[in-house]
Amino acid sequence: MTDASANMPTRFDFIVTPEQAGQRLDRFLADGIGSLSRSRVKSLIEAGQVFCDGAIIREPSETTRAGRQFTLVVPPAAPARPQAEDHALPIIFEDRDLIVLDKPAGLVVHPAPGNETGTLVNALLGHCGDDLEGIGGEKRPGIVHRLDKDTSGLMVVAKTPMAHNALSEAFAARDIDRSYLALAWGLLPSEISYDGAIGRDKRDRKRMTVVTQGGKHALTHVRCLEAFDAAVSLVSCKLATGRTHQIRVHLSQAGHPLLGDPVYLRRIPAASRGLGETARRAALDFPRQALHAARLGFTHPRTKETLLFTSEPPEDFQGLLRTLRGG
């Protein structure tokens, strides 16, 4: 393998050993490189970037034979389609492979119709610049998990393909330590787990719901930390899976929607009558879902060090807590 400058293709050369014979070509090359996902290698093969004895190979499932020589050419990463922007980021930790940040509520993670600029990805592109090696052939940060726009708290973002692959696999294998703080209507038990598959709500495509058929398995462990007049509970939610809106869906389906949730809180909860007027008004007027990613732990993809980060809720969440505690 020879390394080239950032603006030149990178070439990888391999000779198939007798022990490696019989593998799919895409798996053989991905295992040999280590820093590219198998799907990325497959796309490069199909794009004509793999050669054997001077001939282009375009079939990812081709079987390797001992003694054959393969060359994989990885083009330089194309410029990211989202534009780099200069925004301050609340970064907690950063090294060559990844960034851990404390996302504020109101910040959209990824550009989408209606939010093409001012997103976390735009800010990360501006912050990282040439430090990004490129994910999937494009200079962009590797978003391995997301927080909803109005959820605050800890996120990890990959800067290199190696980190992106390793962190994606860790999330898929549920090998990530993460928990959230939330304020939910009603009095929850001291400890309870919600186990219900989550899928798209057929009546409202913006909502997710617990389904009996289809959907994806979801498990949330909830612990009640503090209760306010049996009307509101401060809870810690530990995710055993990572589904869209998982905490919001599980708690709302159980009759304990989050304070301020614009999607899953559709009416004034009866539990609100248990609060004093000041606390009741503050709870009902909270402008976003009261959800904060408070803990994030994982194994560093390169150093294998165990990293653990914690974050206190932002001031709006803290202010609501103070009001609830005052009655």
N, C-alpha and C positions, 0 to 999 in steps of 0.2 A: 504494500500500500504506500502511496506517495501523497504527502500533504501539499496542497497548493495554496495560493493566496486566497483571500476572501472572495475575489472577483473571478476566480478560475475554477473549473470543475475539479472535483476530487475523484481520484481513481483508486479502485480497490482491485487487487489481483489475488486470485485463489487457485490452488491446485487441489483437486478432490483426492483425498486419501482413501485407501481401501475401507477404512472404518466409516467414512462419510458417504460412501457409494449407496445409491438406492433412495436418497432423500429427494424430496421436492426441491426444485431449484430455488424457489423463493425462501423456503425455510433454511436451506444451506447457506445462502448469502446473508440472510438476516442474522443467523447465529454467528456467522463469521465476522460480521461487522460489529454487531453488539449495540450500536448507537442508533440504528434505524429500525423502525417497526416493520413487521412482516408485510403489512398492508402498503407501507411506503415502498418497500423493495418490490412488491408485486406491481405497483403502478409504474416504477422505473423500468421494469422488465417489459411491460406492455407498451411503454413509450419508446422502446428500442435502445435503451441505455445499457444493455448487457450484451457482451460479445464472447464467442467461443471460437477460437482459431480463426479470428477475423470475421466471422459471420455473426449477424445480429440474431439474438435469441429473443423471442417475444412470448414464449409460453411459460408462465410461472410454474406450472405443474410438471414441467419436464423433469425426468429422473436423472440424477447425477450418476456419472460413471467414473470409476477410479482412473486417475491420470489426466482427466480433462482439465483444461485451464479456462477459467472464466474471468472476465474483466467487467466490473460494474463502474459506470461513470455517473457520478452525482453532480448535476449542474449546480452552479451557485444559486443560493436562495434568491427567489424573485422578491422585489420590493413588496412590502405588505400593502394590501388594498386599503385597509383603514389608514388614515393619515396620522402621523405622529403629532402630538400636541403637548404643549408645556403646561402641565398641571402638577401641583404639589401632591405627593402621595405619602400616606402615613405608613412608611415602611418600618417594620420591626426587625427584619433580618434579611440580609442579601449576601449572596456569594456568586461564584461563576455559574452555578447551576440553577438557582431558584431565588424567588423572592417571597417572603411572608409579609403580608400587609394587613392593616386593620381597616377594612372598607367602611366608609361612612354610609349611613342610610341616605337614599336618594341617588346613589351612583349606579348607573347601569353598567353591567360587566362588559357586554359585547355589543358592538354596533349592530343595529337592526333597523328596519324601516321605521322612521320616526325618531330614531336615536342613532344617527350615523356619526355624530361627533360628541365630544364631551364624555366619552365612556372610559372605563378603566383600561380597556385595550389601547385606546388612543393615548392615554397618559403613560402607559407602560412602554409603548413604542417611543415616545418622546424621552422617557427616562433612560431606557436601556441603549438606544441607538445601535451602534455597531456591536454591542455585546451579545446581541441575539444571534445565535447560530442558524436559526431557521427551523421551523417545525413543519413537516410535510412539504418541504420545498419552498416555503414562503417565510420571509422574515417576519415573524409574529411571536408573541408570547404564547406559551402553552397553557391554556385554561383547562385544568384537569377537574375542576368542580366550580360550581357557581353559587352565588348568593342572590336571592331576589333583589330587585332594585331597592326596596325599602327595608331590607334586612341588613343590619350592621354586623361587623365583626371580622373574624380571622379568615384569611384565604391564603393558599399557597399557589404560586404560579411558576411554571417551568421556564427556564431560559435556554435550555439545550434539549436536543432530541433524546439524549440518554435520560435526563431527569424527567422529561415528559412521559416517556415509556414506563419508567419505573414507578412514578407517582400514579399514573393511570392504572397500572396493574395493582398497586397497593389499594387504591380506592375500590377497584373491582373485586378484590379479594377481601374487602372489609378490614384491611389491616391498617386502619387509620383511627386514631383516638380523637374523637371530636364530640363536643357537647354544646348545647345552646341554653341560654336563659330566655324564659318567656313569661309573659303575664297572660293568664287565661281566666276567662269568666267561670265563676263557680268554685266550689271546694273540691279539690282533687284528693284522692287517697294519698297516704304517705309515699307509697310506691305502687306503680302499675305499669304494665307493658301493653302496648297496642300492636296487635299482629293482624294486619289486613292488607291484601293486595290492592295496589293503587293503579287506577287507569283514568283515561280521559272521560270526563262527564259528557255523555251523549247529548244532554240537553243544553249544555253550555261549554263550548270548546275552550273557554278561558279557565275553566275549573277542572281540578282533578277530584276523584272521589274513590271511596273504597268499593271494590267490585268483587262479585262472587265468581265471575268467569273472566279469564284473560287477565290483563293487568300484570304488574310486577310485584313480587313479594316485598313487603315492607314491614319493618319491625322497629318500634320506637320504645325505649325505656324512659319512663317519666318518674321523677322524684319531686315531691312537694317540699319546697324549702321554707315557705312562709305563707300564711293565709290572712286575708283581710276581711273580717266580718263575714266569713263564709261566702263572700261575694266575688273575690278575686284571689287567685293563687299565683304565687311566684314559683315557677317550676324549673327544674333542670331536665333537659331532654337529651338523652344519649342515643345517637343513631347507630343502629346495627346495619342499616342499609341506607342508600342515598337516593331517594326518589323525589321527583318534582313536587314541591310543596308538602313534603312528607309530614312534618310536624304540624303544619297548619291543617292538613286534611285529617290526620288521626285525631287531633284534639277537637276539631269542629264536629267530626262524626260522633265523638263521644259526648257531645253536648257542652264542650268547653272551648269555644272558639277563642282565638287570641284577641286581646284588646286591640282595637283599631284596624282589624283586618278588613281591607276593602273588598275582598273576594268572598271570604267564607263567613263573614259576620253580616247577616242580612236584616236583622231586626234588633231592637233594643233588648238586651238580655233581661230576663226576669230577675236574675241574680243582682243586677245593679241596684235594685231597691234596698239591698242590705247595706249600702254605703251611705255615709253622710253626704249632704248636698255638694260640698266642695269636691270631695273625692269622687263622687258620682259624675259630676260634670267633667272633671279632668280625665276620668277613665273613658267616658263616652266620646270625648272630643279628641282623644289621642289620634294623631293624623296618619299613623302607619301601623302595620302589624308590629306588636311589641315582641320582637324576636331578635336575639343577638347571639352571634357565634362566639362563644366565650372561651373555648378551649380547642386547641388543634395540636395533635402530636403525630409524628411519623418518623420513619427511619430515613436518614439522608441518603439519597441514591448513590452518591460517590463515596462518602466517608464512612457510611454505615452507622453513624452516630445517631442516637435517639434524641430527637428534638421535640420539645414541648413548649408551647406558647399559650399564654392566657391573656384575656382582655376584659377590662371592665366595661360595662355598658356605657353608651354615650350619655350626654347630659340630659337629653329629653327623656330617656328611659329612667335615669336616676332621679330626675325631677318628679316624674310620676310616682315612683316608689316613695319619695319623701312625702308626697301629698297623701298617698294611701296610708302610710304609717301614721300620719297626723289625723286620720279619721275622715 
